[in-house]
Amino acid sequence: MAEVAPAPAAAPAKAAKKKVTKPKKAGPSVRDLIVKSVSASKERNGVSLAAARGSAARRLRCGEEQGPR
C-alpha cells in the first residue's frame, strides 16, 4: 500500500513590514533652484538645459539657498 506522508505544519503568518520613510532634506527644491536660475538669467531667448543645470548646481554648492539644518 502507498504510504502517506504527514502534512507539513502551516507556516506562521509573517508580520507586515513597515515602510521606512526618508527624512526630507533641508534646503530648496530642485524646482525652486531652476526657477531662480532661469529668472536670474540675462538671456532673452531662454536658457539651455546645460546652463540651467550648471546655475542650479552652483547655487546649491555655494550654499546660497541652503535652509536651516
C-alpha positions as CSV (number, residue, x, y, z in Angstrom):
1,M,0.0,0.0,0.0
2,A,1.0,3.6,-0.5
3,E,2.3,5.4,2.5
4,V,1.0,8.9,3.0
5,A,3.4,11.4,4.4
6,P,2.0,13.7,7.2
7,A,1.0,17.1,6.0
8,P,3.6,19.8,6.8
9,A,2.8,22.2,9.6
10,A,1.3,25.5,8.5
11,A,3.9,28.3,8.4
12,P,3.4,31.1,10.8
13,A,2.0,34.3,9.3
14,K,4.6,36.9,8.5
15,A,4.3,40.3,10.0
16,A,3.8,43.1,7.5
17,K,6.9,45.2,7.1
18,K,6.6,48.8,8.0
19,K,7.7,51.2,5.2
20,V,10.5,53.5,6.4
21,T,10.3,57.0,5.1
22,K,13.4,59.0,4.5
23,P,13.7,62.3,6.2
24,K,13.3,65.3,4.0
25,K,16.5,67.1,3.1
26,A,16.9,70.7,4.2
27,G,17.2,73.2,1.5
28,P,15.4,74.4,-1.6
29,S,13.7,72.0,-4.0
30,V,15.1,71.4,-7.5
31,R,12.2,73.3,-9.0
32,D,13.0,76.4,-6.9
33,L,16.6,76.3,-7.9
34,I,15.8,76.1,-11.6
35,V,13.2,78.8,-11.5
36,K,15.6,81.2,-9.7
37,S,18.5,80.4,-12.1
38,V,16.3,81.0,-15.2
39,S,14.8,84.2,-13.8
40,A,18.3,85.5,-12.9
41,S,19.5,84.9,-16.4
42,K,20.0,87.9,-18.7
43,E,19.2,85.9,-21.8
44,R,16.1,87.0,-23.7
45,N,15.7,83.9,-25.8
46,G,15.6,81.4,-23.0
47,V,18.2,79.2,-21.2
48,S,19.7,75.9,-22.3
49,L,19.3,72.9,-20.2
50,A,23.0,72.7,-19.5
51,A,23.1,76.3,-18.4
52,A,20.1,75.8,-16.1
53,R,21.7,72.7,-14.5
54,G,25.0,74.5,-14.1
55,S,23.5,77.5,-12.5
56,A,21.3,75.4,-10.1
57,A,24.4,73.3,-9.2
58,R,26.4,76.4,-8.4
59,R,23.6,77.8,-6.2
60,L,23.3,74.5,-4.3
61,R,27.1,74.0,-3.9
62,C,27.9,77.5,-2.7
63,G,25.1,77.3,-0.1
64,E,23.3,80.4,-1.3
65,E,19.9,78.7,-1.0
66,Q,20.6,76.4,2.0
67,G,17.8,76.2,4.5
68,P,18.2,75.7,8.3
69,R,19.9,72.5,9.4
